[in-house]
């Protein structure tokens, strides 16, 4: 009998933002931060520049971004590792000079390999471990289709 996949639930904020705690694993220090899951953000993780410096993340390059208001910004990018739900993930982390919040984007959700939903009714952000369904060991053969007598 298959077991229930692992499930994590987090309360969402009064404005329905799903927030989770992650740990940034830096060369000189690890830092726990609260990050908002933002499905409109296509990258992995964005953090304030000050957190990236304090964690001593390794500089990777720069990237131009178009913000929701149409303005353009250039942000530094670093390579780094984070820990969430017992999983460690290594990826590009964007450092923002202007934002004070941390954003987890679609690359994070894809790399996490968990399904993500928000229940506004229950006021919860829910992560569910993807289960692999095995095919039956001895599938039944398909029944033959009798010939049709209609012309």
C-alpha positions as a Markdown table, in Angstrom:
| # | Residue | x | y | z |
|---|---|---|---|---|
| 1 | Unk | 0.0 | 0.0 | 0.0 |
| 2 | Unk | 1.5 | 3.4 | -1.0 |
| 3 | Unk | 2.3 | 5.8 | 1.8 |
| 4 | Unk | 1.1 | 9.4 | 2.0 |
| 5 | Unk | 3.7 | 11.8 | 0.6 |
| 6 | Unk | 5.5 | 14.1 | 3.0 |
| 7 | Unk | 3.5 | 17.4 | 3.5 |
| 8 | Unk | 4.7 | 20.7 | 4.9 |
| 9 | Unk | 2.3 | 23.5 | 5.8 |
| 10 | Unk | 3.1 | 27.1 | 6.6 |
| 11 | Unk | 0.7 | 29.9 | 7.6 |
| 12 | Unk | 0.2 | 32.7 | 5.0 |
| 13 | Unk | 0.3 | 36.3 | 5.9 |
| 14 | Unk | -2.8 | 38.5 | 6.2 |
| 15 | Unk | -2.3 | 39.7 | 2.7 |
| 16 | Unk | -2.1 | 36.0 | 1.5 |
| 17 | Unk | 1.7 | 35.9 | 0.9 |
| 18 | Unk | 3.1 | 32.4 | 1.4 |
| 19 | Unk | 6.2 | 32.8 | 3.6 |
| 20 | Unk | 8.7 | 30.1 | 4.6 |
| 21 | Unk | 12.0 | 30.0 | 6.5 |
| 22 | Unk | 15.1 | 29.0 | 4.6 |
| 23 | Unk | 18.7 | 28.8 | 5.5 |
| 24 | Unk | 21.3 | 30.4 | 3.3 |
| 25 | Unk | 24.6 | 28.5 | 3.5 |
| 26 | Unk | 27.4 | 30.9 | 3.1 |
| 27 | Unk | 31.2 | 30.5 | 3.1 |
| 28 | Unk | 31.6 | 32.3 | 6.4 |
| 29 | Unk | 28.1 | 32.1 | 8.0 |
| 30 | Unk | 24.7 | 30.5 | 7.6 |
| 31 | Unk | 21.7 | 32.8 | 7.9 |
| 32 | Unk | 18.1 | 31.9 | 8.4 |
| 33 | Unk | 15.7 | 34.2 | 6.6 |
| 34 | Unk | 12.0 | 34.4 | 5.9 |
| 35 | Unk | 11.3 | 34.3 | 2.2 |
| 36 | Unk | 8.1 | 34.9 | 0.2 |
| 37 | Unk | 7.2 | 32.3 | -2.5 |
| 38 | Unk | 6.7 | 34.5 | -5.6 |
| 39 | Unk | 5.4 | 32.6 | -8.6 |
| 40 | Unk | 5.9 | 35.8 | -10.7 |
| 41 | Unk | 9.6 | 35.6 | -10.0 |
| 42 | Unk | 11.2 | 33.3 | -12.5 |
| 43 | Unk | 14.7 | 32.9 | -10.9 |
| 44 | Unk | 15.7 | 30.8 | -7.9 |
| 45 | Unk | 16.2 | 33.2 | -4.9 |
| 46 | Unk | 16.5 | 37.0 | -4.5 |
| 47 | Unk | 17.9 | 38.4 | -1.2 |
| 48 | Unk | 19.0 | 41.8 | -0.1 |
| 49 | Unk | 22.6 | 42.7 | -0.9 |
| 50 | Unk | 23.5 | 43.0 | 2.8 |
| 51 | Unk | 22.5 | 39.3 | 3.5 |
| 52 | Unk | 24.6 | 38.1 | 0.5 |
| 53 | Unk | 27.6 | 40.0 | 1.8 |
| 54 | Unk | 27.1 | 38.8 | 5.4 |
| 55 | Unk | 26.9 | 35.2 | 4.1 |
| 56 | Unk | 30.0 | 35.7 | 2.0 |
| 57 | Unk | 28.4 | 34.3 | -1.2 |
| 58 | Unk | 30.7 | 33.9 | -4.2 |
| 59 | Unk | 30.1 | 36.5 | -7.0 |
| 60 | Unk | 28.9 | 35.0 | -10.3 |
| 61 | Unk | 28.0 | 38.0 | -12.4 |
| 62 | Unk | 25.2 | 40.5 | -13.1 |
| 63 | Unk | 21.7 | 40.2 | -14.6 |
| 64 | Unk | 19.3 | 42.8 | -16.0 |
| 65 | Unk | 15.7 | 42.5 | -14.7 |
| 66 | Unk | 12.4 | 44.1 | -15.7 |
| 67 | Unk | 10.3 | 44.8 | -12.6 |
| 68 | Unk | 6.5 | 44.6 | -12.4 |
| 69 | Unk | 6.3 | 48.4 | -12.8 |
| 70 | Unk | 8.2 | 48.2 | -16.1 |
| 71 | Unk | 11.4 | 49.7 | -14.6 |
| 72 | Unk | 14.8 | 48.0 | -15.3 |
| 73 | Unk | 17.4 | 47.1 | -12.7 |
| 74 | Unk | 20.8 | 45.4 | -12.8 |
| 75 | Unk | 21.5 | 43.0 | -9.9 |
| 76 | Unk | 24.5 | 41.1 | -8.8 |
| 77 | Unk | 24.3 | 37.3 | -8.9 |
| 78 | Unk | 26.1 | 34.9 | -6.7 |
| 79 | Unk | 26.4 | 31.1 | -6.5 |
| 80 | Unk | 25.1 | 29.7 | -3.2 |
| 81 | Unk | 23.3 | 27.0 | -1.4 |
| 82 | Unk | 20.2 | 27.0 | 0.6 |
| 83 | Unk | 18.5 | 24.5 | 2.9 |
| 84 | Unk | 14.7 | 24.0 | 3.0 |
| 85 | Unk | 12.5 | 21.0 | 4.0 |
| 86 | Unk | 15.6 | 18.9 | 4.7 |
| 87 | Unk | 16.9 | 19.5 | 1.2 |
| 88 | Unk | 20.0 | 21.4 | 0.1 |
| 89 | Unk | 19.9 | 23.2 | -3.2 |
| 90 | Unk | 22.8 | 24.9 | -5.0 |
| 91 | Unk | 21.9 | 27.6 | -7.5 |
| 92 | Unk | 22.3 | 31.2 | -8.6 |
| 93 | Unk | 21.1 | 33.7 | -6.0 |
| 94 | Unk | 20.3 | 37.3 | -7.0 |
| 95 | Unk | 21.4 | 40.2 | -4.7 |
| 96 | Unk | 19.1 | 43.2 | -4.7 |
| 97 | Unk | 20.4 | 46.7 | -3.7 |
| 98 | Unk | 16.8 | 48.0 | -3.4 |
| 99 | Unk | 14.6 | 45.2 | -2.0 |
| 100 | Unk | 14.4 | 44.4 | 1.7 |
| 101 | Unk | 12.6 | 41.1 | 1.3 |
| 102 | Unk | 13.7 | 37.6 | 0.1 |
| 103 | Unk | 11.9 | 36.0 | -2.8 |
| 104 | Unk | 11.8 | 32.4 | -3.8 |
| 105 | Unk | 10.9 | 31.9 | -7.4 |
| 106 | Unk | 9.9 | 29.3 | -9.9 |
| 107 | Unk | 13.4 | 27.8 | -10.3 |
| 108 | Unk | 13.3 | 27.1 | -6.6 |
| 109 | Unk | 9.9 | 25.4 | -6.8 |
| 110 | Unk | 11.1 | 23.3 | -9.8 |
| 111 | Unk | 14.4 | 22.3 | -8.1 |
| 112 | Unk | 12.6 | 21.5 | -4.8 |
| 113 | Unk | 10.6 | 18.8 | -6.6 |
| 114 | Unk | 7.6 | 19.3 | -4.4 |
| 115 | Unk | 4.1 | 20.4 | -5.4 |
| 116 | Unk | 3.1 | 23.8 | -4.0 |
| 117 | Unk | -0.4 | 25.1 | -3.4 |
| 118 | Unk | -1.9 | 28.0 | -1.4 |
| 119 | Unk | -5.2 | 27.6 | 0.4 |
| 120 | Unk | -6.7 | 31.0 | 1.0 |
| 121 | Unk | -9.6 | 29.2 | 2.9 |
| 122 | Unk | -7.2 | 27.5 | 5.4 |
| 123 | Unk | -4.7 | 30.3 | 5.2 |
| 124 | Unk | -1.8 | 27.9 | 4.5 |
| 125 | Unk | 1.0 | 27.4 | 2.0 |
| 126 | Unk | 1.3 | 23.7 | 1.4 |
| 127 | Unk | 4.3 | 21.7 | 0.0 |
| 128 | Unk | 3.7 | 18.1 | -0.9 |
| 129 | Unk | 6.5 | 15.6 | -1.8 |
| 130 | Unk | 5.9 | 14.3 | -5.3 |
| 131 | Unk | 5.2 | 10.6 | -5.1 |
| 132 | Unk | 6.3 | 8.3 | -7.8 |
| 133 | Unk | 3.5 | 5.9 | -8.7 |
| 134 | Unk | 4.7 | 2.5 | -9.8 |
| 135 | Unk | 2.8 | 0.7 | -12.6 |
| 136 | Unk | 1.1 | -2.5 | -11.6 |
| 137 | Unk | 3.5 | -5.5 | -11.6 |
| 138 | Unk | 1.2 | -7.6 | -13.8 |
| 139 | Unk | -1.1 | -5.4 | -15.8 |
| 140 | Unk | -4.3 | -7.0 | -17.2 |
| 141 | Unk | -4.2 | -7.4 | -21.0 |
| 142 | Unk | -6.7 | -5.3 | -22.9 |
| 143 | Unk | -9.9 | -7.1 | -23.9 |
| 144 | Unk | -10.2 | -7.8 | -27.6 |
| 145 | Unk | -12.8 | -5.7 | -29.4 |
| 146 | Unk | -15.3 | -7.9 | -31.2 |
| 147 | Unk | -15.7 | -7.1 | -34.9 |
| 148 | Unk | -18.6 | -4.9 | -35.9 |
| 149 | Unk | -21.4 | -6.3 | -38.1 |
| 150 | Unk | -22.5 | -3.0 | -39.3 |
| 151 | Unk | -21.8 | -1.9 | -42.9 |
